[in-house]
Every structure is written in structure tokens, then in C-alpha cells.
Amino acid sequence: MLWLAVHLPHLSLDRLRRGLRPEDAVAPLAVFDAAGGRQWIHARNRAAAEAGVTPGMALGAALSLCGGLRTLARDAEAEGAALRNLAAWAGQFTPEVSLQQTNGLLLEVEASLSLFGGLEPLRTSLARGLRELGYRARLAAAPTPIGAWLLARAGHAAPVTDRVQLAALLRRLPIERLERPQPLIEALRGMGLRCVGDCLRQPRAGLAKRLGPEFVHYLDRALGRLPDPRRPYQPPDTFESLLTLPAEVDDTGALLFAARRLLLELAGFLRARGRGVQHITLELRHAKQAASTIDLGLVRPTRDPDHLLRLLRERLDRHTLAAPVEAIALRAARLVALTQCDRDLFNNKETEGQDWPQLVEHLRARLGPDAVQGLRSAPDHRPERAWRFCEPGRSSTAAQGAARPVWLLEAPQPLQDTQGFPWLGGRLTLTRGPERIETGWWDGGDTARDYFIAENPRRERFWVYRERRTPRRWFLHGIFG
């Protein structure tokens, strides 16, 4: 087995910073923790660090040291939700993803190596994806989950693929890196033990008697001497992710930057499930009034974050913010299976003409859903009643008994009649017809017409008809392209 550990040492801060564009992330920012009536700095950004703010510092001291410091209370529940969303996103690399502590993931990746071309391409893809989501991570690979996790926390980036190499590295690890309870670490110090190697040189029975068998078993699992099975995280059937902004935003450009990170998260979630979406909802949350929502409906399922972002940009450009936004949430309640056509990796001649759904979605996002409609045929011989509006992509056509133009006039236009012949830019020559339509007596739309295809001297083609009843006038009803 080969485990890839993802350590997120700045999760509490990254959860907030990921909604900021780089140019907006220069102000001092810190996350504080509280317990027992005491408040202290848990994490801070670079600007706050340069002002002298350090983790563990009392909140009051930090505020007095850095007057422009913006502080936000740590939200452990939100951090847990962010970590679970990351686990669901990481399922695109392997189905064996487990949560580690409160700020890490463990991925069993051996079975996935052939799909990604080896460990290094997989690791590179994972690291790049985490950066795009706005998370700073330390990655480490090792044959055991605990071993990989300890190396990630220690900042050991070089992959370790065998237990002998892993044991040599762990032996040099200070005991403080073991993430054991503080009383146990103090006991180890009291015994004069400073690194893992010191512990391993002790008699196992004596070590277990003084510190408990669990500590010995922990070391055995880290070294691969004992099995260490992990329960994979089971992602939900629907997607929902919340991104809290560190400050209120009234600029759609900043909102798009934050929304892109949610869309990338959604894309990974969908790849892990082998699904797409045909409808998503972006919720804009305001401080003092009800949230506003933007719904995106798609002609066909997709999981392309760039396409979704383009549609969202069109909608946000037309959307007037009711108030500054303090958080955004993205939801996809229904996942849809993708066809082979939807999943094509490369365009080819067979798929070049299949981008029309994206064009329709782009136009609907810009003009509104009612401005772009599909057409379907209706069982009626009268041309003006032989069609209905429908959702794009659900259009249908029915074979007609005679050739008809696609372009019909909104209402038939009367034509000049000279000696019984219609004129339009000259005398029209009737090249085909008549197609006789005599129907509608039962619904008040009684129609009796003879339709012809006609050409004028410039070879332009029209669809015209003559009334079968007096006064037998000529009308233009359609134009051929």
C-alpha cells in the first residue's frame, strides 16, 4: 500500500482567505480561538506576522500591536465542513480517502498510480488542485498512513516507498512530532527519550508497562508492523459548499473569484462520482437581509468548471447586488449521469458541431431563460400552428408532405396581384405547388389556402399562398434561406 498524506496547517485561515483575490489579501488578518474566558491568536496571515502578531499571543496584545488587524473567531464546525468537502473533492484521485485529525486527509493511492502515470504526476495534480482551491498543503507519501502523516507534518516532501526508508526517517523524528497527548510526551522526556529512535531502542515490554500498550501499538502501525485500516469517507449524494468571506464584498469581480473556487470543488466532487449537473444554485448571503440566489439551468449535463464560470459571469453581470455579500454557497441537488459524448476528452470531427448547448446556455445566461427557446413540431397542418416552444435540446421535427421554409413571417403579408400573378421584386414564378391546406373549421381558425414555392427575377425563393375563397388574394408567408 502507498499512502499520500495531505496536511493543511493553515486550514482555519485558508478557509477564510480562499475567498480573497491576491490583490485583496494584503491587509493584516488573524483567526483567534477562545476558551475559559481567554482569547488568543490561532493563525495569522503574512501581513499580521510582519506586524509582530504570533500564534498563541493574547488577542488584546495582538490588537494593540497591530491597529489595522482584522480578527475573526475560529469556527471549528465550518473547518470540519471544509475538510469533508475536500475529502469529497479528493475522491477523484482515489476512492480510499479518509479524514485525518481536524486538518488533514489520507489517500491510499497505490491502485491509482497507473491511471495518473505514477506517483509524481498524481502528487503534482493533487497539489495543483489544492492551490487552485485556495489551500496551502504539505504532502508526503509513505507505505503506512501514520508514517505519511508524520512526514507531512514534518515537511518531508520526498516520497518514501519502502518501510526500511520510512523507519530510518521516523527514527530521527523528535517525539514532539508524534501528536500524542502532552502527558505522554512529558513522560517520554522524563525518561530521557528525545526522538522516535530512542523509543524504539527501549525494551517493548518495559515501554508498554510504563506508557501503556497503545503507544507501542501506535509505533508499530507507523512502521508497518501492525495493520492500520482506515474507514473511507463517504461523500453525500448532493453537493453543497459554503465560502465565508473575511470582509463584505460588493464587487461582482471578487464574487466571481470566490465562486470559481466553489466550482472547482464541485468539478472534483463530480469527477469522483462520475456525474455531471444540469442545474446549480449560487446563494449570496447578506448580513442584514435575506439571501439572494442565482439559478443556472443547463441544456445538457456538464462538470466543466470553466463553462459554468462563464455562465455565472453572464448572470452576475446582469445581477444587481441587493446588499454587500458576506458569504456565498454553491448547491447542486441533483447529479446526472454523463453520456460518452459529454465525457469526450478531446474534440474531434464527430464532436466539433456539438457545442451548440454551450452556446444556448451562454445566450440564456446573458439574455434570460425566456429569450432563447427550442421549437418542436405540433400536429397541425396550418403553418402558424404547426410548432410549439420547448426547452432547448428537446426540440423535434416532423416530416412534412412538402418543402417548407424555416423562416415564417410573424403574420402573412399581402402581395401585389397583377393579372392573377403575385409580384415581389418583379413577377414571381411558381416553381412548385400547390400544397393545399383546408382545415381548422372546428376551432374557429378556418383556413383554405394553396401554397407555392415561388422565385422572383433575382432568384430569391419565397413561400406564398393564394386564398381558395373570394377575393383569392396572394400572401407572402415564408422566406427560404
Phi, psi and omega in degrees: 000151177225125183251140175244117181264140177241107179260127181247081186292341183245030186303316184297326180274318181297327179303329179268321184289336186293346176272001182256136170291153181307322181288342179264355188260034184260345181284148178299132183220138179216149175251129180247152178250160181215143176192140176059033180080003180249144177234135181215160182286125177266318180207155179211158179273181186296321182297321178291322179297319179295337177274359177101004179282132182230151175301140182092345179292142176299142184301316180300320180294322179295319181292324179287331180283325183230098186297329181268016184289126174264128183240142178227140180289142178292139181238094184296325180294318178293324177296320178297319178296319179297320180293320178294321176297322177295322178297318177296320177296319183289348177298346177289343180265329178193145176285349182265078179241129179232152178281140179236116183055217180251003184213037180198166178229152173235126181242124174271111195245003186303317182288346182264352187299319182293331180289329184255000179083022178118174184293317186295315176298322178296313181298320179296317179296318179296315181296318179296318179297320179295320177297318180295331177282346178098019181249137173266128188223152169249130182246143175209145180241139180200164182287349179232150181296317179294320179299315179297319181294316180295322179292322178297316179295328180278354180080022180274102187276333184294131182294145178242122187246356177224158187289330179296314178295321179298314181300319180296321180288319182292328180300329182273358185284129176299149183295337179294341181277357188281351180056040174262162180304146184303320177301324179291319178298319178297322179295319178298317177298319180297334178273001180081016182265129185244339181219171182297324179301322177299320180294318184290338179279350180281151174301131185300317184296317180293320179296318179293324181291320183280325187245353181099146182295334182299323180293319178295318178296324178300314178296321179296321179292321179297323182273352180088013178281335176235148177294151180221069182294146179236143179275120180295146176287133178259108182290157179288170180278347179233162181251134172208127180220137181247134176239111179275130180271138181292342176212154181296143184237133175236022183242122183293334177297318177293323178295322179295322178299315179292319181296326179300322180292325175292323180292323175296322177297316177298318182299317177296318177303317182289321177298321179297329182264353184066037185230172173227183178229152176240358178203130175227157179232127173255122181255127178257117184259133182247161185286319191238015176207170185298152180293151173250151185234151174235119180258135176241119174254141185244151179288319177222158184297149178209164168222024180277109184293329180292319178296315179297323180293321178299317179295319181294324177298318178299318181291319180292327177297332181263356186263129176266121181293127180290333181193166175304148185257132179253347178198153174232147179229140178244132181230142170224103188279335185230122177266143186236139176294142178264139174282168179299324179298319180295333187262006182306131181280321180235146174287145173218183185298331181286338185248359184300325184270011187256020179268006181299327178300322179294324177296316179299315181296321179297315180294320180292324178295324182278318189260346184106149186297331182279348184278342181234114184233157170268169178235144173225155181283154177232148183284076179210132181284338179290122186304319183290349179241011185267016180213162176218151171288150175205176177293137176304141182094345178250016182293157176212154177233149179242143179295136180255156180288340180215162181294134178228147179282156175282328185267105174257143174289152180300325174215140179303140181252131180295145180249154173295137180243117178237113180053038175085002179246141178283148178235138174201097188069030184120174181292134179274135175262124181278113185261340179207144178130180005273153165256111187270129177236118178221099189199180173086009182295337185276344184240015178083001179250047184303126183227134175217104186218154169245117182264144179223151165267129186229152177234144174263178182300339179270009178069021173279139187252137183225160174248114185235160174218160175238133178299141177274349179247156178302135017267013175056051180280160176262144180223145169268127182240336182206164180229132176274141180290000000 
